[in-house]
Structures are given as C-alpha cells and as structure tokens.
Amino acid sequence: MNTFSSRTAKATKTIVGIFATLLISPVAASAQLKVLMSGGFSGAYQQLLPEFERTTGIKVTTGSGSSQGTGPQTIGAQLARGVPADVVILSSEGLNELIAANRIAAGTDVGLARTPLGVAVRTKRPRSCWCVRPNGPGSRPGQ
C-alpha cells in the first residue's frame, strides 16, 4: 500500500471513529450530521464522505470557512454567530483558538493528518524571479 493510501485509510478510520462517537448523541436520532471545515482536508474528506454516508446511513451537510483570521466566513466567526456544526475540521492552530474561546469542547480534538509542505526554486531559474523572502513578499533573491 502506498503512503497516500495508508494515510487515507488511517484518516478514514479516524473520521469514522469521530463520527461514531457522535452516534451516541442526539445526532443519531436525526441521522444527520453538520460538518464545518476549512479547505486543507477537503480532498480526503470528499473521497471519504460517500462511503461514510453509505455505510452509516447518516446524511452529512458540509459548510466551509477559513481556519483562522478575522473575516466573517472564518469558522470561528460562523460559530460565533450561531451557524450549527456537530463537527469542525480545520488546522490545529485554528482549532486551538476555538477551544481557548470555548467554541469547541476541550478534549474532543483529534489529529487527522500531518502535512509537511515545502517550497523551493528550481536550479537554473533566473535570479530575477519574484519570491517570498524573510524580509518580505516581493523581495528578490540576493537582496
């Protein structure tokens, strides 16, 4: 099994476990679940959702927003104005902020994935290419 497949399988088990925990709550009676999530996990989520709904019989409604920030569409802002959500999926930093603000129940957070990301410039690229540098966006390499 390749790395992506094993990570997807692990994420599937984790999500099913989280959702299964919710089945002992009033959500089970209505067979509906409301999820509010940021874009970072949406690819895997969209792949897993049909199987989850098929095997559990639970209809999932999904909303979206940014993990962090001050805009009206952030997950935090949506929760603050009463947008309903049984489960939220977002960055760890955003989740920690929501737990600290008592918008998310402490102790219910579960890590879903680790995604190390990196960026680099290919060799033999012109030195005049624009890039983000420690001294600010738009700085040129060598400045």
C-alpha positions in Angstrom: 0.0 0.0 0.0 1.4 3.4 -0.9 1.9 6.2 1.6 -1.2 8.1 0.3 -3.4 5.1 0.6 -2.2 4.2 4.1 -2.7 7.8 5.2 -6.2 7.9 3.6 -7.1 4.6 5.3 -5.9 6.0 8.7 -7.8 9.2 8.1 -10.9 7.2 7.2 -10.7 5.2 10.4 -10.2 8.4 12.5 -13.1 10.2 10.9 -15.4 7.2 11.2 -14.3 6.9 14.9 -15.1 10.6 15.5 -18.5 10.3 13.7 -19.3 7.1 15.5 -18.7 8.8 18.9 -21.3 11.3 17.8 -23.8 8.5 17.2 -24.4 8.2 21.0 -25.6 11.8 21.0 -28.9 13.3 19.7 -27.4 13.4 16.2 -28.0 9.7 15.9 -31.8 10.2 16.3 -31.9 12.5 13.3 -29.4 10.6 11.2 -27.9 14.0 10.1 -24.5 15.5 10.8 -23.4 19.0 10.2 -19.7 19.5 9.4 -17.9 22.8 9.1 -14.4 22.6 7.6 -11.6 24.5 6.1 -10.1 23.6 2.7 -7.0 21.8 3.9 -8.7 18.5 4.4 -11.4 18.8 1.7 -9.8 16.5 -0.8 -9.6 13.5 1.5 -13.0 14.4 3.1 -14.7 14.4 -0.3 -13.3 11.0 -1.1 -14.4 9.6 2.3 -17.8 11.2 2.6 -19.8 9.0 0.2 -18.6 5.8 1.9 -19.3 7.2 5.3 -22.9 8.2 4.4 -23.5 4.8 2.6 -22.2 2.6 5.5 -23.8 4.6 8.4 -27.0 5.9 6.8 -26.1 9.4 8.2 -26.7 12.3 5.9 -23.8 14.9 6.2 -24.2 18.5 5.4 -20.9 20.3 4.9 -20.2 24.0 5.3 -16.8 25.7 4.8 -14.7 28.6 6.1 -11.2 29.6 6.8 -9.4 28.1 9.8 -8.2 31.4 11.1 -8.5 35.1 10.6 -10.9 37.9 11.3 -13.3 37.7 8.3 -17.0 36.9 8.5 -16.5 33.5 6.8 -13.9 32.1 9.2 -15.1 29.0 11.1 -14.7 30.9 14.3 -16.9 33.8 13.1 -19.5 31.4 11.8 -19.7 29.5 15.1 -19.9 32.9 17.0 -23.0 33.9 15.0 -24.7 30.5 15.6 -24.0 28.6 12.4 -24.7 25.0 13.5 -22.0 22.4 13.4 -21.6 19.0 15.0 -18.0 18.5 13.9 -15.4 21.0 12.8 -12.3 20.1 10.7 -9.6 22.7 10.5 -5.9 23.5 11.2 -4.6 22.6 14.6 -3.8 26.3 15.3 -7.4 27.3 14.4 -8.8 24.5 16.5 -6.7 25.5 19.5 -8.0 29.1 19.2 -11.6 27.8 19.1 -11.0 25.6 22.1 -9.5 28.5 24.0 -12.5 30.6 23.1 -14.9 27.8 24.4 -16.4 27.4 20.9 -15.2 23.8 20.7 -15.4 21.3 23.6 -11.9 20.8 25.1 -10.6 17.2 24.8 -12.6 16.3 21.7 -9.8 17.3 19.2 -8.1 14.6 17.2 -5.3 15.0 14.8 -6.2 13.8 11.3 -3.1 14.3 9.3 0.4 15.7 9.2 1.3 17.5 6.1 4.8 18.8 5.8 4.9 21.3 3.0 7.9 23.0 1.4 8.7 25.3 -1.4 11.8 25.8 -3.4 13.1 27.4 -6.7 14.4 25.1 -9.4 18.0 25.2 -10.4 18.9 27.4 -13.4 15.9 29.7 -12.9 16.6 33.4 -13.5 17.7 35.2 -10.3 15.2 37.9 -11.1 12.2 35.7 -10.2 10.0 37.1 -7.5 9.6 35.1 -4.4 8.7 35.4 -0.7 11.8 36.1 1.4 12.3 36.6 5.2 12.5 40.4 4.6 9.0 40.4 2.9 6.9 39.5 -0.1 8.2 40.6 -3.4 11.9 40.7 -2.3 14.3 39.5 -5.0 16.7 36.7 -4.3 20.1 38.0 -3.2 18.6 41.2 -1.7 
